[in-house]
Amino acid sequence: MSSLSASLGTLSVVSVLSRPLVIAIDGPSGSGKSSTAKGVAARLQLDFLDTGAMYRAATWLVLRARADIDQIDAVADLVRRSELVISLDPHAATVAVDGHDVTAAIREPAVSAAVSKVAGNLQVRQHLIGIQRTLIAGSRRGIVAEGRDITTVVAPDADLRLLLVADPSTRVARRHAELGDGVRSDDVTDQVLRRDRDDAGVTQFEQPAPGVWMVDSTTLSLDEVIALICGMVAQHPAADQPVGVNQRMQVRP
């Protein structure tokens, strides 16, 4: 039986709501979901859930076990039997699998190349989505959760739902900067665009669902995107009205 624990840190609830705030951020590969979500969580003193790290951790497990990634049932059983521990602290985002700290290992090229295959395993998705929902519901101080399907499947009732987008060249450049000079530009381009193509078969992240804001970060710095989202939280109606319906936001320099 798989288990997952979380570090909640100091209790703090955003004052615009009488209950813990839930912010959900989706978007294509390289759009800045993780950095943005982590930054918003840190600034608002909320928990931070990187659901993509969970799929990467599951992929690391499969590769370490030398399991046949195409054996759907066997892969899902392996993931279900594992112990996955993920921190929700935006200042110390760590991931461990069966007692192994895999925080750095899950970002290695081998994991990046295989994660779409594992994430496309519907049994694995069902298992991890259940854990993600439990973590979100259990957050006492509010949470910023990011990843595929987060605005439509995992947390469709989130108080603020965002689709973070950027043009392909910008996303590739950001991912290249993240990975450093040790990788070839062609490999990064393939990784980003192939990941979108592979994930499109099991998730919807290219167009916002009703009630989801689209934030175009192509010309924005990370700090500008974080400030924009924090401003949206500050203006949250706090009660009965949805934040937006298929709106597109962009800060002009």
C-alpha positions in Angstrom: 0.0 0.0 0.0 1.5 3.3 -1.0 1.7 6.1 1.5 2.5 9.8 1.1 3.3 12.3 3.8 3.7 16.1 3.6 5.5 18.8 5.5 2.9 21.5 6.2 5.1 24.1 7.9 3.7 27.1 9.8 -0.1 27.6 9.7 -1.1 30.6 7.7 -4.4 31.2 5.9 -4.8 33.9 3.2 -7.2 36.4 4.6 -9.4 36.8 1.6 -11.2 33.6 2.4 -12.7 32.2 5.6 -11.3 28.7 4.5 -7.9 27.6 3.1 -7.3 28.9 -0.4 -6.7 26.5 -3.3 -4.9 27.8 -6.4 -4.5 25.4 -9.3 -2.0 26.1 -12.2 -1.8 24.1 -15.4 0.1 24.7 -18.6 2.4 23.2 -21.2 5.9 22.1 -20.6 8.3 24.9 -20.0 5.6 27.5 -19.3 6.9 28.1 -15.8 4.3 26.3 -13.8 6.6 25.0 -11.1 8.6 28.2 -10.5 5.5 30.3 -10.6 3.5 28.1 -8.2 6.4 27.8 -5.8 6.9 31.6 -5.9 3.2 32.3 -5.3 3.1 29.8 -2.4 6.1 31.3 -0.8 4.9 34.9 -1.1 1.4 34.0 0.3 2.7 31.5 2.9 0.8 28.6 1.4 1.7 25.0 0.8 3.1 24.0 -2.6 2.3 20.8 -4.5 4.3 19.9 -7.6 2.3 17.0 -9.1 4.8 16.7 -11.9 7.4 15.7 -9.4 5.2 12.8 -8.3 5.0 11.5 -11.9 8.8 11.9 -12.2 9.3 10.1 -8.9 7.1 7.2 -10.2 9.2 7.2 -13.4 12.5 7.1 -11.4 11.1 4.1 -9.5 10.2 2.2 -12.7 13.6 2.9 -14.2 15.5 1.9 -11.0 13.5 -1.4 -10.9 14.4 -2.0 -14.6 10.7 -2.7 -15.2 9.2 -2.8 -18.6 7.6 0.6 -19.0 5.1 -0.8 -21.5 3.7 -3.3 -19.0 0.8 -1.2 -17.8 -0.4 -3.4 -14.9 3.1 -4.2 -13.6 4.1 -0.6 -13.6 1.0 0.5 -11.9 1.4 -2.2 -9.2 5.0 -1.1 -8.6 3.9 2.5 -8.1 1.0 1.5 -5.8 3.3 -0.6 -3.6 5.9 2.2 -3.3 6.2 4.8 -0.5 6.3 8.3 -1.9 7.0 11.2 0.4 6.7 14.7 -0.9 7.2 18.0 1.0 4.7 20.8 0.6 7.1 23.4 1.8 7.8 25.9 -1.1 11.1 26.7 0.5 12.3 23.0 0.7 10.6 21.0 -2.0 11.9 17.5 -1.6 10.7 14.1 -2.9 11.6 10.6 -1.6 10.7 7.1 -2.9 11.1 4.1 -0.6 13.5 6.1 1.6 15.6 7.4 -1.2 15.9 11.2 -1.7 15.2 11.6 -5.4 14.8 15.4 -5.5 17.7 15.8 -7.9 17.5 12.4 -9.6 14.0 13.0 -10.9 15.3 15.9 -13.0 17.8 13.8 -14.9 17.5 13.4 -18.7 16.6 9.7 -18.4 13.6 10.5 -16.3 12.6 13.4 -18.5 12.7 11.1 -21.5 10.4 8.5 -19.9 8.0 10.4 -17.7 5.3 10.9 -20.4 5.1 7.1 -20.8 4.5 6.6 -17.1 2.2 9.6 -16.8 0.2 8.2 -19.6 -0.5 5.0 -17.7 -4.1 5.6 -16.6 -3.8 3.3 -13.6 -0.8 5.3 -12.3 -2.6 8.6 -13.0 -5.7 7.4 -11.1 -3.5 6.4 -8.1 -1.5 9.6 -8.0 -4.6 11.8 -8.6 -6.2 10.3 -5.5 -3.2 11.2 -3.4 -3.1 14.7 -4.9 -6.7 15.3 -4.0 -6.1 14.0 -0.4 -3.2 16.4 0.0 -5.1 19.4 -1.3 -8.1 18.7 0.8 -5.9 18.2 3.9 -3.9 21.5 3.6 -4.7 23.6 6.6 -3.1 26.9 5.5 -4.1 26.7 1.8 -2.2 25.4 -1.2 -0.9 26.2 -4.7 -1.0 23.0 -6.8 0.5 22.8 -10.3 0.6 20.2 -13.0 -1.3 18.5 -15.8 -5.1 18.1 -15.3 -4.9 20.2 -12.0 -7.6 22.7 -13.1 -10.0 20.2 -14.6 -9.6 16.8 -13.0 -7.6 17.1 -9.8 -8.9 20.4 -8.4 -11.8 21.6 -10.6 -13.3 23.4 -7.6 -10.1 25.4 -6.8 -10.8 29.0 -5.8 -8.4 30.3 -8.5 -7.6 28.2 -11.6 -5.0 29.3 -14.1 -3.6 28.1 -17.4 -0.1 29.4 -17.7 1.1 29.6 -21.4 4.0 31.0 -23.4 5.0 30.7 -27.0 7.1 27.6 -27.9 10.4 29.4 -28.4 10.1 31.0 -25.0 9.3 27.7 -23.3 12.3 26.0 -24.9 14.6 28.8 -23.9 13.4 28.7 -20.3 13.8 24.9 -20.1 17.3 25.2 -21.6 18.3 27.8 -19.0 16.9 25.5 -16.3 18.9 22.5 -17.5 22.2 24.5 -18.2 24.8 24.4 -20.9 25.4 20.7 -20.7 22.4 19.9 -22.9 22.0 20.5 -26.7 19.4 23.0 -27.9 17.9 20.4 -30.2 17.5 17.9 -27.4 15.7 20.5 -25.2 13.4 21.5 -28.1 12.5 17.8 -28.7 11.9 17.3 -24.9 9.6 20.2 -24.5 7.5 19.8 -27.7 7.5 16.0 -27.5 6.3 16.2 -23.9 3.4 18.4 -25.0 2.5 16.0 -27.8 2.7 12.9 -25.6 0.7 14.4 -22.8 -2.0 15.7 -25.1 -3.2 12.2 -25.4 -4.3 11.9 -21.8 -4.6 15.5 -20.6 -6.2 18.8 -21.7 -3.8 21.7 -21.2 -3.8 23.8 -24.4 -7.1 25.7 -23.9 -8.6 26.9 -20.7 -11.8 25.2 -19.4 -14.7 27.4 -18.3 -13.8 29.3 -15.2 -10.1 29.1 -15.9 -7.9 32.2 -16.4 -5.3 32.0 -19.2 -2.1 33.9 -18.3 0.3 34.5 -21.2 3.8 34.8 -19.7 5.7 35.1 -23.0 6.9 38.6 -22.3 6.8 38.5 -18.5 9.5 37.8 -16.0 8.9 35.3 -13.2 8.5 38.1 -10.7 5.8 39.7 -12.9 3.8 36.5 -13.2 4.0 35.9 -9.5 2.9 39.5 -8.8 0.0 39.2 -11.2 -1.3 36.0 -9.6 -0.9 37.4 -6.1 -2.9 40.5 -7.3 -5.6 38.2 -8.5 -5.8 36.5 -5.1 -6.0 39.9 -3.4 -9.0 40.8 -5.6 -10.7 37.4 -5.1 -14.4 37.9 -4.4 -14.1 35.5 -1.4 -17.6 34.1 -1.8 -19.8 33.1 -4.6 -18.5 34.4 -7.9 -16.0 32.5 -10.1 -12.7 34.4 -10.7 -13.0 34.3 -14.4 -14.3 32.5 -17.5 -11.7 31.9 -20.3 -10.0 35.2 -19.6 -6.6 36.0 -21.0 -4.3 38.1 -18.9 -1.0 39.7 -19.8 1.0 42.5 -18.1 2.3 45.0 -20.5 5.8 46.4 -19.9 
